[in-house]
Amino acid sequence: MALKIYLLSSEIAPFAEQYHLAKFVNKVPTYLKEDDHDIRLIMPKYGFISSRKYVLREVIRLRDIEAKWQSEIITGNVRSAFVPDTKVQVYFLDLPSYFEDVSHLLYKAKNGRPLKDNAERFGLFCKIGIRTLEKLFWQPEVIVANDWASAFGIILQKRVFSREEFFAETKTVLVLHTLEELSRFSADVLFDAGVDPDSFDIEITAETRLIDVAASVADELVLVNSPDVNMEKETGKDKQFAEVIKNRDTEPKVLSWSEDSDENWEQLASEFETILNDTASTK
């Protein structure tokens, strides 16, 4: 069946690309779109992304979208474009104070050190990104979070947005390409986002990663093996994440790609489509 799919990602090729997750979210949605799924992507508007080159258009109804963070109301604007050479629509969340000065490293400063506010920056991206759906009057069957930087979207959907009628029926899929240590965060960030840390089955500590929390509540978990990372092996060796998987009701699904070819991506998209359909149909 044709689905409405909303995919959150911190990077999408060719706009911003640090890891294989950028190529995944460039290639796979193209084939899903060809199969008549209404798939829309959203990513941050980093300062280095050229609005002129990629023809980013302002959308009047997507101005001043609000989200509460701590005791403040943060507002962002969303622009619209298409992934080059495709019919896949991509939205860009413009939060200048959080993303304008970010380097091409995305998650790190120019000296290579991780940015201290990664969890806050990408948490806000996810919160405003999901709130954007109301402005679009568009209710997806599935929200997909593409790797650790958008994993906060799963947490917010399951613990905040699902209480609202508009989002009540939307399912979640977490797609992981890495076990990135950058996703470690403080429980304070959950409080800042309006999420109760005690509402999870796993204990939240200073060593907990966003992916651990998101994987514990996502409706579906997908591990992607790439030419550089075998996620099945990596998650099996990681005691913390292995415990999360053990406590899930279902085993994670696995997708694999070994070469950057149309045939490979089409097969991967077909397998992912089956996962999305199964997730959307689960009560």
C-alpha positions as CSV (number, residue, x, y, z in Angstrom):
1,M,0.0,0.0,0.0
2,A,1.1,3.6,-0.6
3,L,2.3,5.2,2.6
4,K,3.0,8.7,3.9
5,I,6.5,8.6,5.2
6,Y,8.4,11.4,7.0
7,L,12.1,10.9,7.2
8,L,14.3,12.9,9.6
9,S,18.0,13.0,8.8
10,S,21.0,15.1,9.9
11,E,22.5,14.7,6.5
12,I,21.4,14.0,2.9
13,A,23.6,13.7,-0.1
14,P,24.5,16.0,-1.9
15,F,23.5,18.8,0.6
16,A,25.6,17.5,3.5
17,E,27.5,14.2,3.7
18,Q,29.7,12.8,6.4
19,Y,28.7,9.2,6.6
20,H,26.9,6.5,4.5
21,L,23.6,7.5,6.1
22,A,23.6,10.6,3.7
23,K,23.7,8.4,0.7
24,F,21.1,6.0,2.1
25,V,18.6,8.8,2.5
26,N,19.4,10.1,-1.0
27,K,19.0,6.8,-2.8
28,V,16.3,4.8,-1.0
29,P,13.5,7.5,-1.0
30,T,13.9,7.8,-4.7
31,Y,12.8,4.3,-5.3
32,L,10.0,4.6,-2.7
33,K,8.7,7.6,-4.5
34,E,8.7,5.7,-7.7
35,D,6.5,3.1,-6.0
36,D,3.9,5.9,-5.3
37,H,4.8,6.4,-1.6
38,D,4.5,10.0,-0.4
39,I,7.9,10.3,1.2
40,R,9.2,13.7,2.5
41,L,12.6,14.4,4.0
42,I,13.7,17.0,6.5
43,M,17.2,18.1,7.5
44,P,18.8,21.1,9.2
45,K,19.7,24.1,7.0
46,Y,23.4,24.3,7.6
47,G,25.0,27.7,6.7
48,F,27.2,26.2,4.0
49,I,24.2,24.8,2.0
50,S,23.5,27.2,-0.9
51,S,19.9,28.3,-1.1
52,R,20.5,29.5,-4.7
53,K,22.3,26.4,-5.9
54,Y,19.6,24.0,-4.6
55,V,16.7,26.3,-5.2
56,L,15.4,26.4,-1.6
57,R,12.0,28.1,-1.5
58,E,10.3,29.8,1.4
59,V,6.9,28.5,2.4
60,I,4.7,31.0,4.0
61,R,2.8,28.6,6.2
62,L,6.1,27.1,7.4
63,R,7.3,30.2,9.0
64,D,7.8,30.6,12.8
65,I,7.1,27.1,13.8
66,E,7.4,26.9,17.6
67,A,8.7,24.3,20.0
68,K,9.2,24.5,23.7
69,W,12.8,23.8,25.0
70,Q,13.4,24.2,28.7
71,S,11.2,27.2,29.5
72,E,11.8,29.0,26.2
73,I,9.8,28.9,22.9
74,I,12.2,28.4,20.0
75,T,11.0,29.2,16.5
76,G,12.3,28.0,13.2
77,N,11.4,28.5,9.5
78,V,11.2,25.7,7.0
79,R,12.1,25.9,3.3
80,S,11.4,23.4,0.6
81,A,13.3,21.9,-2.3
82,F,13.9,18.6,-4.1
83,V,16.7,16.2,-3.9
84,P,18.6,16.9,-7.2
85,D,17.5,14.8,-10.2
86,T,14.6,13.3,-8.2
87,K,11.0,14.1,-7.3
88,V,11.7,13.6,-3.6
89,Q,10.7,16.7,-1.6
90,V,13.1,17.8,1.1
91,Y,12.5,20.4,3.8
92,F,15.2,22.4,5.4
93,L,14.8,23.6,9.0
94,D,16.4,27.0,9.4
95,L,17.6,27.6,13.0
96,P,20.5,30.0,12.4
97,S,21.7,30.2,16.0
98,Y,22.1,26.4,16.1
99,F,23.2,25.4,12.5
100,E,24.4,28.5,10.6
101,D,28.0,28.3,11.8
102,V,28.3,24.5,11.7
103,S,31.3,23.3,9.6
104,H,31.1,20.5,7.0
105,L,32.1,18.1,9.9
106,L,28.4,18.7,11.1
107,Y,28.9,17.2,14.6
108,K,32.4,18.5,15.4
109,A,34.2,21.8,15.5
110,K,36.9,22.5,12.9
111,N,39.5,21.2,15.4
112,G,37.7,17.8,15.3
113,R,36.3,18.0,18.8
114,P,32.6,17.0,19.2
115,L,30.2,20.0,19.7
116,K,29.0,20.1,23.2
117,D,25.4,21.0,22.3
118,N,24.8,18.2,19.7
119,A,22.0,16.6,21.7
120,E,20.2,20.0,22.1
121,R,20.8,21.1,18.5
122,F,19.4,17.9,17.0
123,G,16.8,17.5,19.7
124,L,15.4,20.9,18.6
125,F,15.7,19.9,14.9
126,C,13.6,16.8,15.6
127,K,11.0,18.6,17.8
128,I,10.4,21.5,15.4
129,G,10.7,19.1,12.5
130,I,7.8,16.9,13.8
131,R,5.8,20.0,14.7
132,T,6.1,21.0,11.1
133,L,3.7,18.2,10.1
134,E,0.8,20.1,11.7
135,K,1.5,23.2,9.6
136,L,1.6,20.9,6.5
137,F,-1.8,19.3,7.5
138,W,0.0,16.1,6.6
139,Q,-0.2,13.0,8.8
140,P,2.4,10.3,8.0
141,E,1.8,6.7,8.8
142,V,5.5,6.3,9.6
143,I,8.2,8.7,11.0
144,V,11.7,7.4,10.2
145,A,14.7,8.6,12.1
146,N,17.9,8.1,10.2
147,D,20.7,7.3,12.6
148,W,21.7,8.8,16.0
149,A,21.3,12.5,15.3
150,S,17.6,12.1,14.5
151,A,17.0,9.4,17.1
152,F,15.5,12.1,19.3
153,G,12.6,12.1,16.9
154,I,11.6,8.6,18.0
155,I,11.8,9.6,21.6
156,L,9.7,12.7,21.1
157,Q,7.1,10.9,19.0
158,K,6.7,8.1,21.5
159,R,6.8,10.2,24.7
160,V,5.4,13.6,23.7
161,F,3.6,13.8,20.3
162,S,1.7,10.5,20.5
163,R,-0.4,12.0,23.3
164,E,-1.9,14.4,20.7
165,E,-4.7,13.2,18.4
166,F,-2.8,14.4,15.2
167,F,0.1,12.1,15.9
168,A,-1.6,9.3,17.8
169,E,-1.5,6.7,15.0
170,T,1.9,7.5,13.6
171,K,4.4,4.6,13.9
172,T,8.2,5.0,14.3
173,V,11.2,3.3,12.6
174,L,14.8,3.8,13.8
175,V,17.4,3.2,11.1
176,L,21.0,2.8,12.4
177,H,24.2,3.0,10.4
178,T,26.7,3.4,13.3
179,L,27.0,3.0,17.0
180,E,28.3,6.6,17.3
181,E,29.7,7.6,20.6
182,L,28.7,11.2,19.8
183,S,25.1,10.3,20.8
184,R,25.9,10.2,24.5
185,F,23.9,12.8,26.4
186,S,22.8,14.0,29.8
187,A,19.3,13.2,31.2
188,D,18.9,17.0,31.5
189,V,18.4,17.1,27.8
190,L,15.3,14.9,28.1
191,F,13.9,17.3,30.7
192,D,14.7,20.2,28.4
193,A,12.7,18.6,25.6
194,G,9.7,17.8,27.9
195,V,10.4,14.1,28.2
196,D,10.4,12.2,31.5
197,P,13.6,10.1,31.9
198,D,11.8,7.7,34.2
199,S,9.3,6.8,31.5
200,F,11.8,4.3,29.9
201,D,12.6,0.8,30.8
202,I,16.3,1.5,30.6
203,E,18.2,3.6,33.2
204,I,19.3,7.0,31.9
205,T,22.9,7.8,32.9
206,A,25.7,10.0,31.6
207,E,26.9,7.0,29.5
208,T,23.5,6.4,27.8
209,R,23.3,7.1,24.1
210,L,20.3,8.6,22.3
211,I,20.3,5.4,20.1
212,D,19.9,3.2,23.2
213,V,16.9,5.2,24.4
214,A,15.3,5.5,20.9
215,A,15.8,1.8,20.1
216,S,14.1,0.8,23.4
217,V,10.8,2.5,22.3
218,A,10.9,2.5,18.5
219,D,8.1,0.4,16.8
220,E,10.8,-1.0,14.5
221,L,14.6,-1.1,14.5
222,V,16.6,-1.4,11.3
223,L,20.3,-2.1,11.2
224,V,22.1,-1.2,8.0
225,N,25.3,-3.0,7.0
226,S,27.5,-0.9,4.7
227,P,30.9,-1.4,3.0
228,D,32.5,0.1,6.1
229,V,30.4,-1.1,9.0
230,N,28.8,-4.4,9.8
231,M,26.0,-3.3,12.2
232,E,25.0,-6.8,13.0
233,K,28.4,-7.6,14.4
234,E,28.9,-4.2,16.0
235,T,25.6,-4.3,17.9
236,G,26.3,-7.8,19.0
237,K,29.6,-6.8,20.5
238,D,28.2,-3.7,22.2
239,K,26.9,-5.0,25.6
240,Q,24.8,-1.9,26.2
241,F,23.0,-2.0,22.9
242,A,22.8,-5.8,22.9
243,E,20.8,-5.5,26.2
244,V,18.4,-3.0,24.5
245,I,17.8,-5.4,21.6
246,K,17.3,-8.3,24.0
247,N,14.5,-6.4,25.8
248,R,12.7,-5.5,22.6
249,D,9.6,-7.4,21.6
250,T,10.9,-8.0,18.1
251,E,14.4,-8.6,16.6
252,P,15.9,-5.8,14.6
253,K,15.6,-6.0,10.8
254,V,18.8,-6.0,8.8
255,L,19.5,-4.3,5.4
256,S,22.8,-4.6,3.6
257,W,24.5,-2.9,0.8
258,S,28.0,-3.6,-0.5
259,E,28.3,-1.4,-3.6
260,D,26.9,1.9,-4.8
261,S,24.9,0.6,-7.8
262,D,21.3,1.2,-8.9
263,E,20.6,-2.5,-8.6
264,N,21.8,-2.6,-5.0
265,W,19.9,0.4,-4.0
266,E,16.7,-0.7,-5.6
267,Q,16.9,-4.0,-3.8
268,L,17.6,-2.2,-0.5
269,A,14.6,0.1,-1.1
270,S,12.3,-2.9,-1.8
271,E,13.3,-4.6,1.5
272,F,12.9,-1.3,3.4
273,E,9.5,-0.8,1.8
274,T,8.4,-4.2,3.2
275,I,9.5,-3.1,6.7
276,L,7.6,0.2,6.4
277,N,4.4,-1.5,5.3
278,D,4.6,-4.1,8.0
279,T,5.3,-1.4,10.6
280,A,2.4,0.8,9.4
281,S,0.0,-2.1,9.5
282,T,0.9,-3.2,13.1
283,K,-1.8,-2.2,15.7
